[in-house]
Amino acid sequence: MEATSCPQCDSVDVVPIVYGLPGEKLIAGSVAGEVALGGCCVGPRDPEWHCQKCGNDRRVSEPGYPRRRPFRKPPPRL
């Protein structure tokens, strides 16, 4: 499973989203722009890829959905 580009802005600066409690290596990878941290709570429909340019997230391996589904902005946090 590999994201090639963002279908919304066509950027190739797309990184995987990693879930769970991050250690030093993941924090350093996030600072370096190699991964995006998704938090500790993981759900079955959480996004897998993050676009560094436009900030949108997407899921590409969800059964029953096309492989290149458009990004959707997450709802604002309260």
Backbone bond lengths (Angstrom), bond angles and torsions (degrees), N, CA, C in turn:
res aa  C-N    CA-C-N  psi(-1)  N-CA   C-N-CA  omega(-1)  CA-C   N-CA-C  phi
1 M - - - 1.450 - - 1.519 107.86 -
2 E 1.301 115.28 119.04 1.452 119.22 -177.43 1.522 110.67 -143.11
3 A 1.308 116.59 129.27 1.451 121.03 175.37 1.519 107.96 -86.88
4 T 1.319 117.01 128.98 1.460 120.00 -177.53 1.520 112.44 -97.00
5 S 1.332 116.97 -40.02 1.455 120.05 179.12 1.522 109.21 -158.13
6 C 1.304 115.01 163.14 1.462 121.35 178.24 1.525 108.54 -79.69
7 P 1.338 118.46 123.83 1.454 119.37 179.70 1.527 113.07 -71.92
8 Q 1.326 117.69 -13.52 1.464 120.34 -179.62 1.528 112.30 -87.75
9 C 1.347 117.44 -44.45 1.471 119.62 -175.92 1.527 112.88 -118.69
10 D 1.350 117.64 -1.16 1.470 124.29 179.50 1.521 114.23 65.67
11 S 1.318 118.51 15.06 1.459 121.27 176.87 1.526 109.78 -72.58
12 V 1.309 116.65 145.00 1.463 121.00 174.64 1.533 110.77 -96.83
13 D 1.315 117.60 4.21 1.463 122.87 179.02 1.529 109.13 -86.88
14 V 1.337 115.92 68.21 1.457 123.46 -177.76 1.524 107.93 -113.97
15 V 1.338 116.94 131.37 1.474 121.50 -177.62 1.525 109.98 -125.15
16 P 1.335 117.31 154.04 1.471 119.32 177.59 1.517 111.80 -71.49
17 I 1.330 115.52 150.30 1.464 121.58 174.45 1.522 107.12 -96.61
18 V 1.331 116.60 128.41 1.453 122.37 -178.80 1.528 107.93 -110.49
19 Y 1.342 115.85 130.90 1.457 121.54 -179.25 1.523 110.80 -106.80
20 G 1.317 115.72 156.69 1.454 121.78 179.18 1.517 110.61 111.21
21 L 1.311 115.62 175.90 1.457 121.00 179.44 1.530 108.97 -72.99
22 P 1.337 118.44 117.08 1.464 120.06 -175.49 1.522 112.44 -78.42
23 G 1.321 114.77 142.85 1.456 121.26 171.90 1.515 109.39 -93.36
24 E 1.308 116.44 -171.83 1.466 121.19 -177.88 1.526 112.03 -61.48
25 K 1.345 117.53 -39.78 1.466 120.30 -178.61 1.526 111.69 -65.00
26 L 1.337 117.25 -42.58 1.465 119.77 179.18 1.516 111.79 -68.04
27 I 1.307 117.36 -38.33 1.464 119.81 177.33 1.526 109.74 -63.37
28 A 1.320 116.62 -43.76 1.468 120.02 177.52 1.528 110.73 -63.55
29 G 1.331 117.63 -39.65 1.462 121.08 177.82 1.514 112.10 -65.02
30 S 1.324 116.74 -35.07 1.461 120.95 177.10 1.525 111.16 -68.11
31 V 1.319 115.91 -43.41 1.473 120.38 178.50 1.534 110.45 -63.21
32 A 1.336 115.93 -36.58 1.465 120.74 -179.29 1.531 112.56 -79.22
33 G 1.346 117.64 -6.79 1.459 120.55 179.38 1.519 113.81 81.39
34 E 1.332 117.73 20.40 1.464 121.62 -179.57 1.525 112.23 -89.94
35 V 1.333 117.83 -26.22 1.460 123.97 177.96 1.520 108.63 -143.80
36 A 1.326 115.81 163.35 1.462 121.71 171.90 1.514 107.36 -115.38
37 L 1.306 117.36 137.81 1.464 121.58 -179.95 1.521 108.80 -87.87
38 G 1.342 116.04 128.62 1.458 120.97 -175.26 1.510 114.74 -101.73
39 G 1.315 118.69 -4.67 1.457 120.99 -179.84 1.516 111.75 100.82
40 C 1.315 115.74 178.62 1.470 121.20 -175.42 1.521 112.79 -90.78
41 C 1.315 118.70 -26.96 1.460 121.83 -179.26 1.518 109.50 -85.71
42 V 1.334 116.26 120.40 1.458 121.34 -176.60 1.516 108.87 -114.83
43 G 1.325 115.96 130.49 1.457 121.59 177.14 1.518 110.68 -117.75
44 P 1.322 117.10 165.45 1.465 120.19 -176.60 1.525 113.81 -69.03
45 R 1.317 118.85 -17.68 1.467 120.96 -178.34 1.532 112.48 -115.21
46 D 1.324 116.88 19.23 1.462 120.27 179.27 1.529 110.65 -68.26
47 P 1.327 117.82 146.94 1.467 120.56 -179.98 1.526 111.97 -66.64
48 E 1.324 115.55 156.21 1.461 122.21 -177.89 1.523 113.25 -112.19
49 W 1.319 117.44 -20.78 1.473 121.55 -175.87 1.515 110.24 -130.60
50 H 1.328 116.15 146.37 1.467 123.03 -178.90 1.525 109.22 -127.81
51 C 1.322 116.07 131.32 1.466 121.11 176.96 1.526 108.52 -88.58
52 Q 1.317 116.46 121.98 1.471 121.15 -178.98 1.529 111.87 -71.32
53 K 1.336 117.56 -24.44 1.463 120.18 -176.40 1.532 112.38 -81.22
54 C 1.338 117.19 -53.00 1.472 118.97 -176.01 1.521 113.13 -102.22
55 G 1.341 118.01 -10.19 1.453 121.20 174.12 1.517 116.10 82.76
56 N 1.304 118.10 7.63 1.451 120.15 -179.90 1.518 111.40 -89.09
57 D 1.323 114.99 155.15 1.458 122.15 -178.29 1.524 109.41 -116.29
58 R 1.349 115.66 155.90 1.454 118.68 175.97 1.512 111.30 -152.33
59 R 1.296 113.62 164.10 1.454 123.05 178.91 1.528 106.65 -118.16
60 V 1.326 117.52 133.31 1.465 118.99 -177.80 1.517 114.03 -117.83
61 S 1.316 119.93 -10.65 1.456 119.96 -175.76 1.525 113.10 -111.59
62 E 1.306 117.50 17.50 1.445 120.53 -177.82 1.523 110.21 -73.97
63 P 1.343 118.70 125.77 1.464 120.74 -179.35 1.523 111.27 -59.68
64 G 1.313 116.00 139.74 1.457 120.99 177.27 1.512 115.01 84.86
65 Y 1.304 118.43 0.77 1.455 121.36 178.77 1.524 109.48 -118.79
66 P 1.323 116.66 150.64 1.471 118.71 176.68 1.521 110.92 -61.26
67 R 1.298 115.51 152.77 1.456 120.43 -178.01 1.528 112.51 -65.04
68 R 1.309 119.32 -34.77 1.461 121.66 -179.21 1.525 109.29 -110.20
69 R 1.314 115.38 72.30 1.450 122.59 178.60 1.524 109.97 -82.55
70 P 1.322 119.04 144.67 1.475 119.82 -179.57 1.515 111.95 -64.17
71 F 1.320 115.19 152.24 1.456 121.31 174.92 1.521 108.47 -66.88
72 R 1.313 115.17 154.50 1.462 120.93 172.31 1.522 107.21 -133.94
73 K 1.317 114.79 132.04 1.465 118.16 178.39 1.518 109.39 -71.09
74 P 1.329 118.23 136.87 1.451 120.34 178.10 1.527 110.08 -69.14
75 P 1.342 117.33 153.99 1.464 119.17 177.83 1.518 110.44 -66.34
76 P 1.321 117.82 153.65 1.464 119.95 179.92 1.519 109.81 -63.79
77 R 1.320 115.36 143.67 1.464 120.29 178.03 1.508 109.35 -84.48
78 L 1.306 114.99 139.10 1.468 120.34 -179.30 1.497 110.62 -95.56
